[in-house]
Amino acid sequence: GAAALLMLFGVARRFFGRAPAWYTVLACVSMPLWGYHTRFGLGQGIPMAFSAIATLAFIRIGAEPESSARWHWTAWLTLIPSALCGGFIGLITPLVTAAATRLTLRPQDGPRGLLSLLANPIPVGIAAVLISLGWWRAAAHLGESGNLNTLLFLSEGLGEAPKGANRPSFDLFVHQIGIGLFPLGAILPFAFASLLWGDR
């Protein structure tokens, strides 16, 4: 969790300045959902932290292809535990964010610019091999009646997977998310409105 906050501050300061970076970190720290999972290391805490670090590193190299090699290593090596702990969602979220960042901030490069994300084949290869091996070994323990969706889309242990079917009602779910993500959840609608109708 601390590493994710440091990465969040570094990336936000690079693009928006020091004050917005501090506001971003304080908003994240004040979220009960973040504090609870980071403090106890339960549930989504571990994949949440690794996914955040990988996503922020991919944002940096997506926006600045000339970034140093350590950003590429950070992105791809933290993608490994993100995918192993968070399944398919932990894998695809940082990669989609990287592609969106690249195409949005550097549209003049076109789709070919996405290849710059693979500029360092060694960390890319390490990530591909370890994620494949991890998923392959996990699939071997699902048994004959195991569902591959349990492996790819749920981060809970296999014994906890059946409990995932007991979802709360929609209003209770939204209520819990609103409490857990406050104040970030309250800021996001204003940020979205600024994005849609701002001068830039």
Residue, then its C-alpha position, 0 to 999 in steps of 0.5 A: g500500500a505504501a509503495a502504491l501511494l509513492m507511485l501515485f504521488g510520483v506519477a501525479r506530480r509528473f503530470f499535474g504538479r505537487a499540490p494535485a499530487w498531495y490531494t490525490v494521495l490524501a484522497c486515497v488514504s482517507m478512503p475507508l476501503w483503501g485503509y481497511h484492505t491495506r491495513f489487514g492485507l485481506g480480500q482485494g488489498i494485495p491485488m489492489a495495490f499491485s494493480a495500482i502500481a502496475t497501472l500507474a507505471f504503464i500510464r507513465i510509459g504510455a505517456e512518455p515512451e522515452s521513460s527510463a527502463r526502470w519504469h518498464w521493469t516496474a510495470w511488467l514485474t508488478l503486473i505479475p502479482s497483479a494477474l496472479c492475485g487478481g486473475f484476468i481483471g488484474l491482468i487486463t486493467p493495467l494493459v488496457t489503461a496503458a493502451a488508452t493512455r498511449l492512444t489518448l496522449r500521443p494519437q499522432d503515433g497511431p496504433r504502431g505506438l502501442l508497440s513501444l509498450l513492449a520496448n523491453p522484451i526481457p521483462v515482458g517475457i518474464a511476465a508472460v512466462l510467470i503469469s502463464l505458469g501461475w495460471w496453469r498450476a492454479a488450473a491444475h488444482l481446480g479439479e474435474s468440477g472446477n470452473l475456470n471462471t473461479l480462477l480468472f475472475l475471482s481473487e478469493g481462495l477457491g474455498e471462498a468462491p461459492k460465497g461470491a454467488n451471494r451478492p448483495s442487493f443493488d442499493l446495498f452494493v452502491h451504498q457500501i461502495g459509496i462509503g468505502l470510496f468516500p471522498l474519492g467517490a464524491i469527487l469523481p462526478f465533478a472530475f467527470a463533468s470537468l472532463l466533459w465540459g472543460d476548456r481542454 
